[in-house]
Structure formats: structure tokens, C-alpha cells
Amino acid sequence: TLENVDGNVTGAANVDRFRYWLQSFQYMRGIATTSCAWAEYNAISDTIAKAPAQQQKELAETQALPARERLIANATAMVRALQGTISNPGELGTYMNIESRSLIDAITSPTPQLLSW
């Protein structure tokens, strides 16, 4: 993998460029894994919503909560990789948009639903 090449890069400028692109690619991977985790959580939520009321709590604890934990872990890794690419005010603006707008539904909207089950 690209991560394995990191130790072979020499020169300060080359290392900086390499790590910038490595983190950029990790961020792109993070977008994909976060999107998949969000879709998984939504599919599980739909299943639970259709289940009989007496089964919803157990399904929420055994399926939805672990899926939400995976969603949060993937989003955290994605954001961490994006943070590693910030080197100017424009990139900071991109980060703030993702942090405050793009991820807000994935992070906050499942909470009331989980609590209701």
C-alpha cells in the first residue's frame, strides 16, 4: 500500500508532498467508507422501523447502535485525514464546511431515532 512507501521517501519537501497526498487519498477512502457506513445504518434503521414494536429496542441495541458506532468511527478517520491536508485558509474553509454542514445529518439525526427505540 501507499502507506508502506512513506519510509522510503527522502528530502523534507518530498516527504511533505508525499504525506499531503497520502492523507488526501486516505480522506477520499474515508469518504467512501463513511458513505457505506451511513447507508448501512439507514438500511438497518428502515428494518427496525418496520419491525414489531416489542423487537425494536433489541434490534436497536444489537444492530443499529453498532452500525452507528462504525459510522462515527469512519467519519472520525475521514475528518482526521482531511485535517492533515490543511495548509491554507481555503482548505480550512473546506474542512469547516464538511465539519459543520456535510456531516451534521450523519452525526446528529440518528440520535433521537435511537433513543425512541
VMD Tcl script that builds the backbone (N, CA, C; Angstrom):
set m [mol new atoms 351]
animate dup $m
set s [atomselect $m all]
$s set {name element resname resid chain x y z} {
  {N N THR 1 A 0.829 -1.189 0.000}
  {CA C THR 1 A 0.000 0.000 0.000}
  {C C THR 1 A 0.870 1.248 0.000}
  {N N LEU 2 A 0.252 2.358 -0.268}
  {CA C LEU 2 A 0.979 3.619 -0.307}
  {C C LEU 2 A 1.588 3.963 1.050}
  {N N GLU 3 A 0.927 3.591 2.118}
  {CA C GLU 3 A 1.451 3.852 3.460}
  {C C GLU 3 A 2.820 3.203 3.667}
  {N N ASN 4 A 3.055 2.071 3.043}
  {CA C ASN 4 A 4.317 1.347 3.206}
  {C C ASN 4 A 5.497 2.039 2.544}
  {N N VAL 5 A 5.232 2.943 1.619}
  {CA C VAL 5 A 6.285 3.646 0.891}
  {C C VAL 5 A 6.814 4.832 1.704}
  {N N ASP 6 A 6.073 5.291 2.681}
  {CA C ASP 6 A 6.398 6.510 3.431}
  {C C ASP 6 A 7.846 6.530 3.914}
  {N N GLY 7 A 8.334 5.461 4.445}
  {CA C GLY 7 A 9.702 5.425 4.966}
  {C C GLY 7 A 10.779 5.526 3.899}
  {N N ASN 8 A 10.433 5.317 2.637}
  {CA C ASN 8 A 11.399 5.356 1.546}
  {C C ASN 8 A 11.534 6.734 0.910}
  {N N VAL 9 A 10.664 7.662 1.284}
  {CA C VAL 9 A 10.704 8.999 0.695}
  {C C VAL 9 A 11.774 9.809 1.418}
  {N N THR 10 A 12.620 10.464 0.650}
  {CA C THR 10 A 13.700 11.255 1.248}
  {C C THR 10 A 13.559 12.714 0.848}
  {N N GLY 11 A 14.119 13.574 1.664}
  {CA C GLY 11 A 14.060 15.014 1.418}
  {C C GLY 11 A 12.820 15.606 2.059}
  {N N ALA 12 A 13.009 16.696 2.783}
  {CA C ALA 12 A 11.904 17.291 3.544}
  {C C ALA 12 A 10.723 17.678 2.656}
  {N N ALA 13 A 10.991 18.306 1.528}
  {CA C ALA 13 A 9.906 18.734 0.637}
  {C C ALA 13 A 9.177 17.523 0.046}
  {N N ASN 14 A 9.936 16.506 -0.327}
  {CA C ASN 14 A 9.316 15.296 -0.876}
  {C C ASN 14 A 8.441 14.608 0.168}
  {N N VAL 15 A 8.935 14.552 1.405}
  {CA C VAL 15 A 8.158 13.939 2.485}
  {C C VAL 15 A 6.871 14.724 2.713}
  {N N ASP 16 A 6.960 16.042 2.720}
  {CA C ASP 16 A 5.753 16.868 2.912}
  {C C ASP 16 A 4.735 16.620 1.806}
  {N N ARG 17 A 5.195 16.625 0.558}
  {CA C ARG 17 A 4.282 16.374 -0.568}
  {C C ARG 17 A 3.686 14.972 -0.495}
  {N N PHE 18 A 4.539 14.003 -0.210}
  {CA C PHE 18 A 4.065 12.624 -0.120}
  {C C PHE 18 A 2.991 12.505 0.949}
  {N N ARG 19 A 3.237 13.059 2.121}
  {CA C ARG 19 A 2.268 12.943 3.216}
  {C C ARG 19 A 0.987 13.703 2.924}
  {N N TYR 20 A 1.094 14.834 2.234}
  {CA C TYR 20 A -0.112 15.562 1.831}
  {C C TYR 20 A -0.987 14.670 0.947}
  {N N TRP 21 A -0.361 14.066 -0.066}
  {CA C TRP 21 A -1.142 13.223 -0.974}
  {C C TRP 21 A -1.598 11.933 -0.305}
  {N N LEU 22 A -0.794 11.384 0.560}
  {CA C LEU 22 A -1.215 10.200 1.304}
  {C C LEU 22 A -2.465 10.504 2.113}
  {N N GLN 23 A -2.453 11.628 2.824}
  {CA C GLN 23 A -3.622 11.988 3.623}
  {C C GLN 23 A -4.810 12.355 2.738}
  {N N SER 24 A -4.557 12.929 1.579}
  {CA C SER 24 A -5.644 13.224 0.643}
  {C C SER 24 A -6.319 11.936 0.183}
  {N N PHE 25 A -5.511 10.935 -0.154}
  {CA C PHE 25 A -6.074 9.653 -0.574}
  {C C PHE 25 A -6.774 8.944 0.593}
  {N N GLN 26 A -6.219 9.071 1.794}
  {CA C GLN 26 A -6.884 8.494 2.964}
  {C C GLN 26 A -8.230 9.182 3.203}
  {N N TYR 27 A -8.283 10.481 2.976}
  {CA C TYR 27 A -9.546 11.212 3.098}
  {C C TYR 27 A -10.561 10.704 2.070}
  {N N MET 28 A -10.121 10.512 0.834}
  {CA C MET 28 A -11.023 10.000 -0.205}
  {C C MET 28 A -11.540 8.609 0.163}
  {N N ARG 29 A -10.653 7.773 0.698}
  {CA C ARG 29 A -11.084 6.460 1.172}
  {C C ARG 29 A -12.097 6.630 2.308}
  {N N GLY 30 A -11.825 7.595 3.174}
  {CA C GLY 30 A -12.730 7.872 4.286}
  {C C GLY 30 A -14.110 8.311 3.835}
  {N N ILE 31 A -14.173 9.078 2.752}
  {CA C ILE 31 A -15.472 9.472 2.193}
  {C C ILE 31 A -16.260 8.224 1.815}
  {N N ALA 32 A -15.598 7.305 1.142}
  {CA C ALA 32 A -16.274 6.084 0.688}
  {C C ALA 32 A -16.718 5.218 1.865}
  {N N THR 33 A -15.839 5.023 2.842}
  {CA C THR 33 A -16.210 4.152 3.960}
  {C C THR 33 A -17.295 4.795 4.826}
  {N N THR 34 A -17.243 6.115 4.960}
  {CA C THR 34 A -18.281 6.809 5.725}
  {C C THR 34 A -19.619 6.723 5.000}
  {N N SER 35 A -19.608 6.890 3.693}
  {CA C SER 35 A -20.849 6.775 2.917}
  {C C SER 35 A -21.444 5.373 3.027}
  {N N CYS 36 A -20.599 4.366 2.970}
  {CA C CYS 36 A -21.081 2.991 3.106}
  {C C CYS 36 A -21.640 2.742 4.508}
  {N N ALA 37 A -20.962 3.256 5.521}
  {CA C ALA 37 A -21.436 3.073 6.894}
  {C C ALA 37 A -22.754 3.799 7.112}
  {N N TRP 38 A -22.920 4.959 6.518}
  {CA C TRP 38 A -24.161 5.716 6.640}
  {C C TRP 38 A -25.295 4.957 5.951}
  {N N ALA 39 A -25.029 4.420 4.772}
  {CA C ALA 39 A -26.040 3.633 4.060}
  {C C ALA 39 A -26.414 2.387 4.858}
  {N N GLU 40 A -25.414 1.750 5.459}
  {CA C GLU 40 A -25.688 0.574 6.287}
  {C C GLU 40 A -26.585 0.943 7.465}
  {N N TYR 41 A -26.268 2.042 8.140}
  {CA C TYR 41 A -27.085 2.476 9.268}
  {C C TYR 41 A -28.517 2.783 8.818}
  {N N ASN 42 A -28.665 3.471 7.701}
  {CA C ASN 42 A -30.007 3.797 7.199}
  {C C ASN 42 A -30.806 2.544 6.855}
  {N N ALA 43 A -30.161 1.554 6.269}
  {CA C ALA 43 A -30.851 0.300 5.936}
  {C C ALA 43 A -31.293 -0.424 7.207}
  {N N ILE 44 A -30.430 -0.452 8.200}
  {CA C ILE 44 A -30.784 -1.083 9.478}
  {C C ILE 44 A -31.932 -0.325 10.140}
  {N N SER 45 A -31.878 0.991 10.096}
  {CA C SER 45 A -32.941 1.807 10.686}
  {C C SER 45 A -34.277 1.542 10.017}
  {N N ASP 46 A -34.268 1.413 8.696}
  {CA C ASP 46 A -35.510 1.106 7.978}
  {C C ASP 46 A -36.066 -0.245 8.401}
  {N N THR 47 A -35.182 -1.216 8.568}
  {CA C THR 47 A -35.609 -2.548 9.011}
  {C C THR 47 A -36.220 -2.479 10.408}
  {N N ILE 48 A -35.575 -1.744 11.302}
  {CA C ILE 48 A -36.074 -1.634 12.675}
  {C C ILE 48 A -37.413 -0.918 12.701}
  {N N ALA 49 A -37.558 0.133 11.901}
  {CA C ALA 49 A -38.820 0.878 11.871}
  {C C ALA 49 A -39.987 -0.002 11.424}
  {N N LYS 50 A -39.714 -0.991 10.590}
  {CA C LYS 50 A -40.759 -1.897 10.098}
  {C C LYS 50 A -40.996 -3.083 11.031}
  {N N ALA 51 A -40.111 -3.273 11.991}
  {CA C ALA 51 A -40.223 -4.408 12.912}
  {C C ALA 51 A -41.310 -4.145 13.945}
  {N N PRO 52 A -41.850 -5.197 14.544}
  {CA C PRO 52 A -42.827 -5.018 15.626}
  {C C PRO 52 A -42.209 -4.221 16.780}
  {N N ALA 53 A -43.022 -3.431 17.435}
  {CA C ALA 53 A -42.551 -2.531 18.490}
  {C C ALA 53 A -41.774 -3.264 19.580}
  {N N GLN 54 A -42.191 -4.471 19.942}
  {CA C GLN 54 A -41.528 -5.208 21.018}
  {C C GLN 54 A -40.125 -5.676 20.626}
  {N N GLN 55 A -39.799 -5.687 19.335}
  {CA C GLN 55 A -38.467 -6.100 18.878}
  {C C GLN 55 A -37.537 -4.925 18.594}
  {N N GLN 56 A -38.074 -3.726 18.518}
  {CA C GLN 56 A -37.282 -2.576 18.098}
  {C C GLN 56 A -36.124 -2.262 19.048}
  {N N LYS 57 A -36.353 -2.326 20.336}
  {CA C LYS 57 A -35.282 -1.995 21.282}
  {C C LYS 57 A -34.118 -2.963 21.127}
  {N N GLU 58 A -34.419 -4.247 21.073}
  {CA C GLU 58 A -33.343 -5.242 20.930}
  {C C GLU 58 A -32.590 -5.052 19.612}
  {N N LEU 59 A -33.326 -4.808 18.523}
  {CA C LEU 59 A -32.676 -4.589 17.230}
  {C C LEU 59 A -31.827 -3.316 17.246}
  {N N ALA 60 A -32.313 -2.299 17.924}
  {CA C ALA 60 A -31.548 -1.056 18.025}
  {C C ALA 60 A -30.237 -1.292 18.769}
  {N N GLU 61 A -30.310 -2.070 19.853}
  {CA C GLU 61 A -29.101 -2.331 20.644}
  {C C GLU 61 A -28.118 -3.255 19.929}
  {N N THR 62 A -28.629 -4.247 19.219}
  {CA C THR 62 A -27.749 -5.247 18.612}
  {C C THR 62 A -27.312 -4.905 17.191}
  {N N GLN 63 A -28.098 -4.069 16.491}
  {CA C GLN 63 A -27.759 -3.769 15.098}
  {C C GLN 63 A -27.518 -2.276 14.848}
  {N N ALA 64 A -28.448 -1.434 15.279}
  {CA C ALA 64 A -28.329 -0.006 14.957}
  {C C ALA 64 A -27.189 0.661 15.718}
  {N N LEU 65 A -27.074 0.371 16.994}
  {CA C LEU 65 A -26.014 1.013 17.775}
  {C C LEU 65 A -24.617 0.637 17.269}
  {N N PRO 66 A -24.331 -0.642 17.012}
  {CA C PRO 66 A -23.017 -0.965 16.431}
  {C C PRO 66 A -22.797 -0.313 15.052}
  {N N ALA 67 A -23.864 -0.218 14.247}
  {CA C ALA 67 A -23.734 0.428 12.937}
  {C C ALA 67 A -23.450 1.919 13.106}
  {N N ARG 68 A -24.077 2.529 14.082}
  {CA C ARG 68 A -23.813 3.952 14.354}
  {C C ARG 68 A -22.383 4.142 14.848}
  {N N GLU 69 A -21.901 3.236 15.675}
  {CA C GLU 69 A -20.509 3.325 16.131}
  {C C GLU 69 A -19.540 3.224 14.952}
  {N N ARG 70 A -19.838 2.359 13.989}
  {CA C ARG 70 A -18.998 2.238 12.793}
  {C C ARG 70 A -19.056 3.530 11.973}
  {N N LEU 71 A -20.253 4.110 11.868}
  {CA C LEU 71 A -20.415 5.366 11.141}
  {C C LEU 71 A -19.561 6.462 11.770}
  {N N ILE 72 A -19.629 6.592 13.090}
  {CA C ILE 72 A -18.859 7.623 13.787}
  {C C ILE 72 A -17.353 7.364 13.641}
  {N N ALA 73 A -16.934 6.113 13.757}
  {CA C ALA 73 A -15.508 5.779 13.615}
  {C C ALA 73 A -15.008 6.112 12.208}
  {N N ASN 74 A -15.806 5.799 11.197}
  {CA C ASN 74 A -15.409 6.109 9.820}
  {C C ASN 74 A -15.366 7.614 9.579}
  {N N ALA 75 A -16.350 8.327 10.095}
  {CA C ALA 75 A -16.366 9.785 9.939}
  {C C ALA 75 A -15.179 10.418 10.655}
  {N N THR 76 A -14.840 9.891 11.824}
  {CA C THR 76 A -13.688 10.407 12.572}
  {C C THR 76 A -12.395 10.209 11.787}
  {N N ALA 77 A -12.201 9.029 11.225}
  {CA C ALA 77 A -10.997 8.755 10.428}
  {C C ALA 77 A -10.958 9.648 9.190}
  {N N MET 78 A -12.102 9.864 8.567}
  {CA C MET 78 A -12.174 10.717 7.391}
  {C C MET 78 A -11.765 12.147 7.735}
  {N N VAL 79 A -12.325 12.680 8.811}
  {CA C VAL 79 A -12.032 14.047 9.214}
  {C C VAL 79 A -10.566 14.185 9.644}
  {N N ARG 80 A -10.048 13.185 10.337}
  {CA C ARG 80 A -8.648 13.214 10.753}
  {C C ARG 80 A -7.725 13.294 9.530}
  {N N ALA 81 A -8.026 12.529 8.490}
  {CA C ALA 81 A -7.213 12.574 7.275}
  {C C ALA 81 A -7.333 13.938 6.601}
  {N N LEU 82 A -8.527 14.500 6.578}
  {CA C LEU 82 A -8.713 15.819 5.982}
  {C C LEU 82 A -7.937 16.874 6.763}
  {N N GLN 83 A -7.932 16.774 8.075}
  {CA C GLN 83 A -7.188 17.739 8.891}
  {C C GLN 83 A -5.703 17.745 8.537}
  {N N GLY 84 A -5.190 16.600 8.155}
  {CA C GLY 84 A -3.774 16.507 7.802}
  {C C GLY 84 A -3.421 17.198 6.507}
  {N N THR 85 A -4.410 17.593 5.725}
  {CA C THR 85 A -4.142 18.258 4.445}
  {C C THR 85 A -4.281 19.767 4.532}
  {N N ILE 86 A -4.710 20.290 5.649}
  {CA C ILE 86 A -4.966 21.735 5.766}
  {C C ILE 86 A -3.637 22.491 5.823}
  {N N SER 87 A -3.450 23.376 4.842}
  {CA C SER 87 A -2.228 24.180 4.827}
  {C C SER 87 A -2.485 25.643 4.450}
  {N N ASN 88 A -3.753 26.004 4.205}
  {CA C ASN 88 A -4.064 27.396 3.882}
  {C C ASN 88 A -5.511 27.696 4.262}
  {N N PRO 89 A -5.918 28.956 4.273}
  {CA C PRO 89 A -7.285 29.306 4.688}
  {C C PRO 89 A -8.386 28.672 3.834}
  {N N GLY 90 A -8.133 28.474 2.548}
  {CA C GLY 90 A -9.141 27.842 1.686}
  {C C GLY 90 A -9.415 26.405 2.100}
  {N N GLU 91 A -8.356 25.684 2.412}
  {CA C GLU 91 A -8.517 24.298 2.856}
  {C C GLU 91 A -9.197 24.247 4.220}
  {N N LEU 92 A -8.925 25.244 5.062}
  {CA C LEU 92 A -9.609 25.320 6.355}
  {C C LEU 92 A -11.096 25.552 6.146}
  {N N GLY 93 A -11.459 26.346 5.147}
  {CA C GLY 93 A -12.872 26.565 4.818}
  {C C GLY 93 A -13.552 25.281 4.372}
  {N N THR 94 A -12.859 24.493 3.571}
  {CA C THR 94 A -13.393 23.199 3.143}
  {C C THR 94 A -13.631 22.308 4.347}
  {N N TYR 95 A -12.651 22.284 5.242}
  {CA C TYR 95 A -12.786 21.477 6.459}
  {C C TYR 95 A -13.986 21.930 7.279}
  {N N MET 96 A -14.126 23.220 7.477}
  {CA C MET 96 A -15.237 23.728 8.292}
  {C C MET 96 A -16.583 23.410 7.655}
  {N N ASN 97 A -16.669 23.474 6.336}
  {CA C ASN 97 A -17.915 23.136 5.653}
  {C C ASN 97 A -18.272 21.677 5.892}
  {N N ILE 98 A -17.314 20.804 5.765}
  {CA C ILE 98 A -17.568 19.381 5.977}
  {C C ILE 98 A -17.940 19.118 7.434}
  {N N GLU 99 A -17.192 19.726 8.338}
  {CA C GLU 99 A -17.429 19.522 9.772}
  {C C GLU 99 A -18.792 20.046 10.210}
  {N N SER 100 A -19.173 21.238 9.731}
  {CA C SER 100 A -20.377 21.881 10.254}
  {C C SER 100 A -21.623 21.683 9.403}
  {N N ARG 101 A -21.477 21.252 8.166}
  {CA C ARG 101 A -22.655 21.106 7.313}
  {C C ARG 101 A -22.842 19.702 6.743}
  {N N SER 102 A -21.807 19.168 6.155}
  {CA C SER 102 A -21.955 17.906 5.434}
  {C C SER 102 A -22.154 16.712 6.356}
  {N N LEU 103 A -21.512 16.713 7.508}
  {CA C LEU 103 A -21.601 15.561 8.408}
  {C C LEU 103 A -22.680 15.705 9.478}
  {N N ILE 104 A -23.291 16.851 9.570}
  {CA C ILE 104 A -24.205 17.102 10.677}
  {C C ILE 104 A -25.376 16.104 10.691}
  {N N ASP 105 A -25.913 15.771 9.538}
  {CA C ASP 105 A -27.015 14.808 9.497}
  {C C ASP 105 A -26.568 13.419 9.931}
  {N N ALA 106 A -25.403 13.016 9.484}
  {CA C ALA 106 A -24.912 11.681 9.850}
  {C C ALA 106 A -24.633 11.580 11.345}
  {N N ILE 107 A -24.222 12.679 11.943}
  {CA C ILE 107 A -23.838 12.647 13.352}
  {C C ILE 107 A -25.036 12.872 14.281}
  {N N THR 108 A -25.892 13.822 13.957}
  {CA C THR 108 A -26.946 14.192 14.913}
  {C C THR 108 A -28.311 13.580 14.641}
  {N N SER 109 A -28.687 13.382 13.395}
  {CA C SER 109 A -30.054 12.939 13.131}
  {C C SER 109 A -30.387 11.536 13.638}
  {N N PRO 110 A -29.437 10.591 13.704}
  {CA C PRO 110 A -29.810 9.271 14.238}
  {C C PRO 110 A -30.098 9.252 15.742}
  {N N THR 111 A -29.603 10.215 16.479}
  {CA C THR 111 A -29.717 10.169 17.941}
  {C C THR 111 A -31.152 10.102 18.436}
  {N N PRO 112 A -32.065 10.995 18.021}
  {CA C PRO 112 A -33.443 10.895 18.505}
  {C C PRO 112 A -34.108 9.567 18.122}
  {N N GLN 113 A -33.799 9.096 16.933}
  {CA C GLN 113 A -34.374 7.831 16.490}
  {C C GLN 113 A -33.913 6.679 17.364}
  {N N LEU 114 A -32.623 6.620 17.652}
  {CA C LEU 114 A -32.103 5.562 18.520}
  {C C LEU 114 A -32.721 5.638 19.914}
  {N N LEU 115 A -32.851 6.831 20.444}
  {CA C LEU 115 A -33.422 6.989 21.768}
  {C C LEU 115 A -34.897 6.596 21.837}
  {N N SER 116 A -35.592 6.741 20.719}
  {CA C SER 116 A -37.022 6.396 20.719}
  {C C SER 116 A -37.256 4.896 20.730}
  {N N TRP 117 A -36.271 4.113 20.293}
  {CA C TRP 117 A -36.433 2.669 20.285}
  {C C TRP 117 A -36.086 2.140 21.642}
}
mol reanalyze $m
mol bondsrecalc $m
mol representation Tube
mol addrep $m
